[in-house]
Amino acid sequence: MKYELQVQNRNETGTNRAKKIRAENMIPGVIYSKGEETKHISMNPADFFKVYKEAGSSAVIHLDLDGEDIPVLIREVQTDPIKDMVFLHVDFLKLDLKEKIKVNVPIVLLNKESIRLQPSILMQLTDEIEVECLPTDIPQTAEIDVIDMDFDTPMLVRDTDVAKMENVEILTELDKVVCTLSMPSKQDEGDADGETDEAGSAEVPVIGDEEKQE
């Protein structure tokens, strides 16, 4: 899938100008790359949010700047600490599609809600892996199907689908644990029993219960 975003040139820079751009309901941003002059741009918040939600920070985005097609990755997104989903500034890294790049790819666990071994507790210990490849080969996610996991065999980085991709080199240690499956502890089972007992005791009042609860 090709992700596209239209952006506009902005000649004026600085904090005051950035505030004016936001007041005009636009997001200020920059496009930078090694050996090239940084380009200052602005973009529509709704258009950016749509692309950011779908592409994330590991998929190539094609910026349309005055008719020029610029392949980039999102490197940093500054948001308002108070107002939810209000974007303050975006940094894009311009890509050379013929040059390999290092990027972090998020790990997605498939079938988390359908694990056959129950009751069980799934714990994810690694959220992303670092890979090196051409921009056109960057995987958007690294997936592991956990439906058949057992208590004795953790899932490792080598178990992700990315590990089978010939054009992608995984830089993260292949034996690093991604997730584990374990049995519920006795405390967890006790809490569940306690909820049942409490519900039952509500039907038969016992003197002193109120004092214990307080």
One Martini backbone bead per residue (centre of mass of N, CA, C, O) as a GRO file, in nm:
protein
  214
    1MET     BB    1   0.097   0.035   0.021
    2LYS     BB    2   0.039   0.380  -0.049
    3TYR     BB    3   0.157   0.667   0.118
    4GLU     BB    4  -0.001   0.993   0.120
    5LEU     BB    5   0.117   1.350   0.146
    6GLN     BB    6   0.030   1.678   0.164
    7VAL     BB    7   0.250   1.962   0.130
    8GLN     BB    8   0.395   2.277   0.243
    9ASN     BB    9   0.563   2.550   0.208
   10ARG     BB   10   0.785   2.732   0.444
   11ASN     BB   11   0.976   3.022   0.494
   12GLU     BB   12   0.903   3.066   0.779
   13THR     BB   13   1.054   3.071   1.102
   14GLY     BB   14   0.988   2.974   1.421
   15THR     BB   15   0.789   3.007   1.693
   16ASN     BB   16   0.584   3.222   1.595
   17ARG     BB   17   0.520   3.086   1.323
   18ALA     BB   18   0.422   2.816   1.438
   19LYS     BB   19   0.180   2.938   1.588
   20LYS     BB   20   0.038   3.046   1.335
   21ILE     BB   21  -0.002   2.776   1.195
   22ARG     BB   22  -0.180   2.653   1.419
   23ALA     BB   23  -0.396   2.881   1.404
   24GLU     BB   24  -0.447   2.773   1.091
   25ASN     BB   25  -0.473   2.459   1.107
   26MET     BB   26  -0.162   2.364   1.118
   27ILE     BB   27   0.139   2.171   1.066
   28PRO     BB   28   0.453   2.179   1.151
   29GLY     BB   29   0.763   2.100   0.961
   30VAL     BB   30   1.025   1.861   0.855
   31ILE     BB   31   1.289   1.795   0.608
   32TYR     BB   32   1.551   1.554   0.638
   33SER     BB   33   1.905   1.512   0.534
   34LYS     BB   34   2.197   1.405   0.435
   35GLY     BB   35   2.341   1.685   0.272
   36GLU     BB   36   2.075   1.857   0.320
   37GLU     BB   37   1.846   2.090   0.323
   38THR     BB   38   1.612   2.194   0.522
   39LYS     BB   39   1.261   2.153   0.513
   40HIS     BB   40   0.983   2.367   0.544
   41ILE     BB   41   0.658   2.273   0.665
   42SER     BB   42   0.306   2.195   0.603
   43MET     BB   43  -0.011   2.052   0.740
   44ASN     BB   44  -0.288   1.867   0.761
   45PRO     BB   45  -0.416   1.714   1.036
   46ALA     BB   46  -0.611   1.502   0.910
   47ASP     BB   47  -0.414   1.387   0.701
   48PHE     BB   48  -0.192   1.305   0.898
   49PHE     BB   49  -0.352   1.117   1.086
   50LYS     BB   50  -0.428   0.906   0.876
   51VAL     BB   51  -0.137   0.823   0.799
   52TYR     BB   52  -0.024   0.768   1.086
   53LYS     BB   53  -0.227   0.544   1.160
   54GLU     BB   54  -0.140   0.351   0.915
   55ALA     BB   55   0.192   0.379   0.904
   56GLY     BB   56   0.350   0.515   1.103
   57SER     BB   57   0.721   0.475   1.163
   58SER     BB   58   0.776   0.212   0.932
   59ALA     BB   59   0.657   0.361   0.682
   60VAL     BB   60   0.640   0.473   0.373
   61ILE     BB   61   0.615   0.818   0.274
   62HIS     BB   62   0.457   1.031   0.032
   63LEU     BB   63   0.548   1.346  -0.047
   64ASP     BB   64   0.370   1.640  -0.164
   65LEU     BB   65   0.589   1.895  -0.302
   66ASP     BB   66   0.511   2.068  -0.554
   67GLY     BB   67   0.515   1.771  -0.719
   68GLU     BB   68   0.709   1.633  -0.528
   69ASP     BB   69   0.847   1.314  -0.458
   70ILE     BB   70   0.889   1.225  -0.104
   71PRO     BB   71   1.052   0.991   0.068
   72VAL     BB   72   0.952   0.888   0.405
   73LEU     BB   73   0.997   0.912   0.759
   74ILE     BB   74   0.885   0.909   1.074
   75ARG     BB   75   1.067   1.046   1.358
   76GLU     BB   76   0.878   1.288   1.485
   77VAL     BB   77   0.614   1.355   1.734
   78GLN     BB   78   0.454   1.638   1.850
   79THR     BB   79   0.252   1.681   2.140
   80ASP     BB   80   0.010   1.773   2.339
   81PRO     BB   81   0.004   1.729   2.690
   82ILE     BB   82  -0.318   1.800   2.710
   83LYS     BB   83  -0.414   1.771   2.420
   84ASP     BB   84  -0.556   1.538   2.244
   85MET     BB   85  -0.433   1.496   1.931
   86VAL     BB   86  -0.221   1.743   1.921
   87PHE     BB   87  -0.016   1.872   1.680
   88LEU     BB   88   0.305   2.049   1.670
   89HIS     BB   89   0.524   1.843   1.529
   90VAL     BB   90   0.716   1.723   1.231
   91ASP     BB   91   0.953   1.466   1.148
   92PHE     BB   92   1.130   1.403   0.844
   93LEU     BB   93   1.290   1.138   0.660
   94LYS     BB   94   1.476   1.123   0.394
   95LEU     BB   95   1.496   0.891   0.122
   96ASP     BB   96   1.695   0.630  -0.016
   97LEU     BB   97   1.580   0.365  -0.204
   98LYS     BB   98   1.901   0.247  -0.240
   99GLU     BB   99   1.926   0.268   0.079
  100LYS     BB  100   1.990   0.149   0.367
  101ILE     BB  101   1.796   0.104   0.679
  102LYS     BB  102   1.728   0.177   1.013
  103VAL     BB  103   1.453   0.016   1.197
  104ASN     BB  104   1.166   0.012   1.392
  105VAL     BB  105   0.952  -0.272   1.466
  106PRO     BB  106   0.654  -0.372   1.551
  107ILE     BB  107   0.502  -0.604   1.764
  108VAL     BB  108   0.261  -0.865   1.682
  109LEU     BB  109   0.005  -1.045   1.842
  110LEU     BB  110  -0.159  -1.322   1.748
  111ASN     BB  111  -0.434  -1.454   1.903
  112LYS     BB  112  -0.469  -1.362   2.211
  113GLU     BB  113  -0.790  -1.451   2.242
  114SER     BB  114  -0.714  -1.778   2.129
  115ILE     BB  115  -0.578  -1.940   2.333
  116ARG     BB  116  -0.585  -2.279   2.404
  117LEU     BB  117  -0.437  -2.241   2.675
  118GLN     BB  118  -0.648  -2.294   2.960
  119PRO     BB  119  -0.548  -2.110   3.179
  120SER     BB  120  -0.377  -1.789   3.103
  121ILE     BB  121  -0.068  -1.584   3.075
  122LEU     BB  122   0.025  -1.311   2.879
  123MET     BB  123   0.368  -1.189   2.813
  124GLN     BB  124   0.516  -0.894   2.695
  125LEU     BB  125   0.875  -0.804   2.651
  126THR     BB  126   0.868  -0.723   2.334
  127ASP     BB  127   0.780  -0.451   2.104
  128GLU     BB  128   1.056  -0.443   1.925
  129ILE     BB  129   1.255  -0.429   1.623
  130GLU     BB  130   1.563  -0.426   1.455
  131VAL     BB  131   1.626  -0.320   1.118
  132GLU     BB  132   1.774  -0.392   0.783
  133CYS     BB  133   1.690  -0.205   0.481
  134LEU     BB  134   1.511  -0.122   0.239
  135PRO     BB  135   1.249   0.089   0.224
  136THR     BB  136   1.071  -0.116   0.042
  137ASP     BB  137   1.120  -0.359   0.283
  138ILE     BB  138   0.964  -0.252   0.513
  139PRO     BB  139   0.809  -0.366   0.778
  140GLN     BB  140   0.532  -0.279   0.962
  141THR     BB  141   0.547  -0.567   1.100
  142ALA     BB  142   0.593  -0.813   1.366
  143GLU     BB  143   0.481  -1.148   1.366
  144ILE     BB  144   0.294  -1.358   1.612
  145ASP     BB  145   0.160  -1.672   1.675
  146VAL     BB  146  -0.012  -1.767   1.999
  147ILE     BB  147  -0.230  -2.005   1.995
  148ASP     BB  148   0.006  -2.255   2.058
  149MET     BB  149   0.104  -2.197   2.322
  150ASP     BB  150   0.317  -2.269   2.601
  151PHE     BB  151   0.477  -2.287   2.916
  152ASP     BB  152   0.782  -2.381   2.794
  153THR     BB  153   0.762  -2.182   2.521
  154PRO     BB  154   0.897  -1.919   2.414
  155MET     BB  155   0.896  -1.634   2.226
  156LEU     BB  156   1.098  -1.522   1.963
  157VAL     BB  157   1.240  -1.333   1.728
  158ARG     BB  158   1.271  -1.585   1.529
  159ASP     BB  159   0.935  -1.615   1.522
  160THR     BB  160   0.905  -1.410   1.326
  161ASP     BB  161   0.824  -1.324   1.004
  162VAL     BB  162   1.084  -1.153   0.949
  163ALA     BB  163   1.296  -1.392   0.973
  164LYS     BB  164   1.194  -1.493   0.667
  165MET     BB  165   1.316  -1.242   0.533
  166GLU     BB  166   1.557  -1.190   0.292
  167ASN     BB  167   1.561  -0.850   0.283
  168VAL     BB  168   1.587  -0.880   0.607
  169GLU     BB  169   1.772  -0.755   0.883
  170ILE     BB  170   1.824  -0.859   1.207
  171LEU     BB  171   1.960  -0.685   1.494
  172THR     BB  172   1.824  -0.831   1.690
  173GLU     BB  173   1.827  -1.073   1.899
  174LEU     BB  174   1.699  -1.385   1.825
  175ASP     BB  175   1.683  -1.489   2.148
  176LYS     BB  176   1.484  -1.291   2.223
  177VAL     BB  177   1.221  -1.235   2.425
  178VAL     BB  178   0.880  -1.167   2.363
  179CYS     BB  179   0.704  -1.414   2.500
  180THR     BB  180   0.486  -1.551   2.758
  181LEU     BB  181   0.345  -1.846   2.921
  182SER     BB  182   0.121  -1.879   3.205
  183MET     BB  183   0.006  -1.963   3.497
  184PRO     BB  184  -0.197  -1.899   3.726
  185SER     BB  185  -0.193  -1.794   4.026
  186LYS     BB  186  -0.305  -1.850   4.342
  187GLN     BB  187  -0.391  -1.558   4.385
  188ASP     BB  188  -0.576  -1.538   4.142
  189GLU     BB  189  -0.761  -1.770   4.234
  190GLY     BB  190  -0.831  -1.644   4.510
  191ASP     BB  191  -0.969  -1.393   4.404
  192ALA     BB  192  -1.193  -1.541   4.256
  193ASP     BB  193  -1.303  -1.685   4.510
  194GLY     BB  194  -1.360  -1.426   4.672
  195GLU     BB  195  -1.583  -1.320   4.487
  196THR     BB  196  -1.775  -1.558   4.537
  197ASP     BB  197  -1.796  -1.539   4.846
  198GLU     BB  198  -1.901  -1.249   4.860
  199ALA     BB  199  -2.161  -1.300   4.703
  200GLY     BB  200  -2.273  -1.515   4.903
  201SER     BB  201  -2.268  -1.338   5.172
  202ALA     BB  202  -2.489  -1.132   5.080
  203GLU     BB  203  -2.731  -1.337   5.134
  204VAL     BB  204  -2.583  -1.386   5.435
  205PRO     BB  205  -2.580  -1.220   5.700
  206VAL     BB  206  -2.306  -1.107   5.916
  207ILE     BB  207  -2.188  -1.036   6.204
  208GLY     BB  208  -1.927  -0.790   6.134
  209ASP     BB  209  -1.888  -0.727   5.831
  210GLU     BB  210  -1.882  -0.417   5.828
  211GLU     BB  211  -1.623  -0.385   5.997
  212LYS     BB  212  -1.433  -0.538   5.806
  213GLN     BB  213  -1.473  -0.358   5.558
  214GLU     BB  214  -1.370  -0.091   5.711
   0.00000   0.00000   0.00000
